[in-house]
Amino acid sequence: MATGGAGLIALVAGIVALGIVSQVLGDRFRVPSIIFLLSVGLLLGPLSGLVLSERIITVDTFGGALPAIVGLAVAIIVFEGAFHLRIEDLHQASSASFWLVTLGAAISLVGTAAVVHYALTTPWDIAFLIGALLVATGPTVISPILEVVPVRDRVGTALETEGIVNDVTAAVLAVVVFEVVVLGEGFGTAEIVVEFLTKIGVGLLVGTVVAGALWYLLQYVDLSPGNAPQNARLLVLAGALVAYALASSWTSEAGIAAVATAGIIVGNVDIPYEADITEFKGDVTLIVLSFVFIALAALLNFEDLPLGLGGLVVVIVVALVLRPLLVFLSTTGGRFTREERVFMSLVGPRGIIPASVATLFAVRLRAEGLDAAATTLVGTVFLVIFATVVFGGGLARYFAEYLDVIPMRSLIVGGGKVGRDLATRLEARGENVVIVEDDESIVTTARDEGFAVHAGDGTANDVLRSAGAENASTVVATTGDDDVNLLVARLAATTFDTDRVISRVNHPENVEAFEDLDVDTISSTEATSWAIDNRIERPALWNWMTELGQSGDVQEFEVTAEDVAGKTIAGLSGAIPEGCLIALVSRNGENKVPDGDFELQQGDRITLVGLNESVQNALERFHPAD
């Protein structure tokens, strides 16, 4: 459908509005919003053509501007994902991340090309082009899943790193395959490798230079005191676009590598107004992502999709054979449990890079008279995107709950200062925390600070249930009203049979009422006097305890490893990481400070004290996941 200036403005506004609605629906139903975005795209594209005389969106709708629009949008999206990747988190999954983006990518490339070639009788050049594109999982689909499914840090870091790096390598590799193999530039193997490395190298160089310039401007240049946060946000956005444009003008598709490099560097250096920049970039990315996904899905033709037996074979092999194979090989010998590896195997949706690049390649292929190749390329890529997004994205939370890969869930009723401080400490240990609060101003404050908040009255049965009380291992009542806390504790202990219920008690005379319910109590009076006493008599311990979760940690757990029973503390010295010690052992209700000759038994409760990483490593040794 051809559109004039006013019509195009109305169409773009409508797409953006529908994209925002899709994001809201994704949050509401706790599934990745890409499912709704793709559905809206189909409604505005092929489905509208079945109902109206003309499709609402066609290739001609945006004129020749679509490639530029998509390119700049992809730059913003990739920069956003890279900005959130923290280098200090990579040690949790560094080995797995490396193998996922090397060995895993190679398995995905070759395996996908082979199944496309044989199942769809596609020439090898087009098959390898499709394989190169489908290497990318991408932060645009992984990040929304991780927001819905709060897995352990090591799992999330591995998946996010794979998505960001593979977005870059897949885009560059696909361009090399397209230009060298499909269009027949006549390069040999050595030239192909050089071309690939050149594009990556240009991207790394430009990205590093732009990131350095941004850091210098943000740190040392007066950005106008009155509007400094706003100017910082705009400067970073401009930097991402400049990095993309400079690298792309140097050599095609190096821009993706440039924005990824710039995003990682800027996100990991100390810059002012980081919170403002993060929030602004997130909003811009959501709008851009919504527009591009809807627009690209709308350009699809149903007849292009290989919906027969061959297409089914491709989807099954890509999602249920190649994905598990590359995940299990890449995570061998790592810290991942079997259940976590299965979860990672089931979650490998493809996203914006395959969709956008395939669409742009199809336009060029049709210009070369290769209509059949263009149809196969777009149809196969979008079929895999649809299938993996619906399967891996839509069912991710169910997979996670069935496999029990979501960390311990704690429910905090009361989002005041005490509740939020407790939530901060629990989340620092990797727990999945939900705050329940009915005061709208406190709800807003807690959400602004980044907490997951369920708005409602914590004394209502249905509110606690919808907040996840049935699956919570711990419920903590932290309000300033003992009557409210007592009711919450009673509901958690009786209705939901929660493993552990803890309550703040504001008035000492009410402690007995809580203890009658077998609720663990923390008396505000006693806690305050205890803290003051520690501050006076044990200042070093007091300082260390207040910093728990930042560098040090204390964990108590039950020994479940069978090979530990019967061994002494001294005999386990090699298994206890440096920077960690066993401070206390509880057996049959008695607490003991163990010496080297103390013999551990299965069922003993151990208290570990030490550095964060050392305590976590010891925890996995003595209390392995099922």
Secondary structure, DSSP 8 states (H G I E B T S, - for coil): ----HHHHHHHHHHHHHHHHHHHHHHHHHTS-THHHHHHHHHHHTHHHHHHSSS-SS-TTTTGGGHHHHHHHHHHHHHHHHHHT--GGGGGGTHHHHHHHHTHHHHHHHHHHHHHHHHHTT--HHHHHHHHHHTT---HHHHHHHHHHS---HHHHHHHHHHHHHHHHHHHHHHHHIIIIIITT----HHHHHHHHHHHHHHHHHHHHHHHHHHHHHHHHS---TTTHHHHHHHHHHHHHHHHHHHHHHHSTTHHHHHHHHHHHHHHHS--TTHHHHHHHHHHHHHHHHHHHHHHHHHT--GGGS--SHHHHHHHHIIIIIIHHHHHHHHTTTSS--HHHHHHHHH-----HHHHHHHHHHHHHHHHTT-HHHHHHHHHHHHHHHHHHIIIIITTHHHHHHHHT-S--EEEEE--SHHHHHHHHHHHHTT-EEEEEE--HHHHHHHHHTT--EEES-TTSHHHHHHHTGGG-SEEEE--S-HHHHHHHHHIIIIIS--SEEEEEESSGGGHHHHHTTT-EEEEHHHHHHHHHHHHHH-HHHHHHHHTTTTSEEEEEEE---GGGTT-BTGGGTTTS-TTEEEEEEEETTEEE---TT-B--TT-EEEEEEEHHHHHHHHHHHS---
